[in-house]
Amino acid sequence: MAAEDLLPREYGYVVLVLVFYCFLNFFMAISVGKARKKYKVSLPNLYALESENKDAKLFNCVQRGHQNSLEMMPVFFVLMILGGIGYPLTCAALGSLYIVSRYFYFAGYSTGNPENRLKIGKFSFLAIPGLMICNILFAINLVRG
């Protein structure tokens, strides 16, 4: 049996949202690379030291915005993949909200003022609980048969 026979047709939206997140991750990674050159922070240093670099905070904010997104990525992917089986359209919508919010989270953080990450980026924190609820409901439906 092919996956297309096992999954709801709307699951394609879940897959597209996950791919869009990969593009966002590439964008953030490229931004960190550009910031490394601009603020003269060489590899393998993950962060710049303020005692050694006057632009350390600016670079660190760009790096931290990407790093935080990487930390959340496994949670987001698992919730999308599993919850999307039972609730593909809801998960795709919540995933889209998450991605747009994550872009603004990163863009706000990259300004060098960490407070700016939450202006629009805070909405990503609504998407994750929504995805968790979809997973809980999906699990209950599986257990009940």
N, C-alpha and C positions, 0 to 999 in steps of 0.2 A: 504494500500500500504506500502510495506517495504521501508526502506531508500535506499536500493540497487536499487530500481526502480526509485527513484527520483533523485539520485545523479549520476554524471558521474562515470564510472568505475575507472577512473584515480584519483578520490577523495581519494581512498585508500592510495595513496602516501602522500597526505596532512595529513591524520590521522597518518601514520607512522612517519612523520616528527614531529608532535606534541608529539607523544609518546617518540621519541628520545630526545626532549627537556626536557621532564620530567625526563629522565635518567640523563641528564646533570645537571638539578636542584638538583637531589639527590646527585650527585657527589660533587657539590659545597657545599651543606649543610653538607655533611660528612666532607669535607675539613675544613669548618668553625669549626665544632665540634672538629676536631683534633687540629686546631690552638688554640682553647680555652684551651685545655689541655696543649699544648706545651708552650703557652705564659701566662698561668695562668690568664685567664680572665673568671670569673664566670658569670653565668646567675643571674639575668636578664639583666646585663649590655650589651647593644648592641655594644658599643665601649669601648676600653680601654682609660684611661686617661694617657697622657704622664707624668704628674706629679706623677703618682702612679706606672707606669709600664715602665721599660726601653725598652720593646719590643712592646710598644703600636702601633707604626707606622706599624710594621710588621703584627700584628694581624688586625689592622684597615684596612689595604689594602686587606687582605683576606676577611674580613667581607664586605667591600665596594664593592668588585668585585661581591660577591653574591647578596648583597642588590640591586645593580644597575640592575642586571639581573632580580631580582624579580619585580623591578619597571617597567621594560619594558615588562615583561611577558604578562600582560593583553592586551597590544597593539598588541604584536606579535600574540597572540592566536586569537584575533578578526579578525585581517587582514588575517590570514591564513584560518580561518574557513569560513569567508564570501567570500573573494577573490578566495579561492580555489574552490568554487562552479562553478564559471565562467571560471577560468583559473587554473585548478588543477596542471598541469605539471609545469607551470611557477611558481606558488606559492610554490610548493614542492621544486623546484630548488632554489628559493630565500630563502626559509625556511632552506634548507640544508646549504646554504652559511651563513645564520644568525647563525645557531647552531655552525658550525665550527669556525666562527669568535668569537662567544661568549665564546667558550672554550679558545681560545687564549687570549681573553680579560681578562678572569678570571685568567688564568695562568700567564699572564704578570703582572697583578695587584698584584697577590699573591707573587711576588718577593720582594715586599716592595718598589718598585720604580713605582709610578703611571704612569710614562711615558711609561713604557713597555706594558701597556694595549693596546696601540694603534698601535703597530708594525703590527700585523695582525688583531687585534680586530677591527680596524677602518672599516673593510669591512662590519661589521654588520650594519653600518650606510648607506650603499648602499642598503642593502636588504630591510630595512623598507620603504624607498621611492618607491622602486620597487613594494612592496606589496601594498602600497597605490595606485599606478597607476592601479594595477590589480583591486582593489576595486572600483576605480572611473569608470573604463571601464565597470565593471560588473554592477554597478549602472546605468550607461547610457544605457546599453543594456536592463536592466529591465524596465526603464522608457519608452524607445522607443517601447518596446514590441517586 
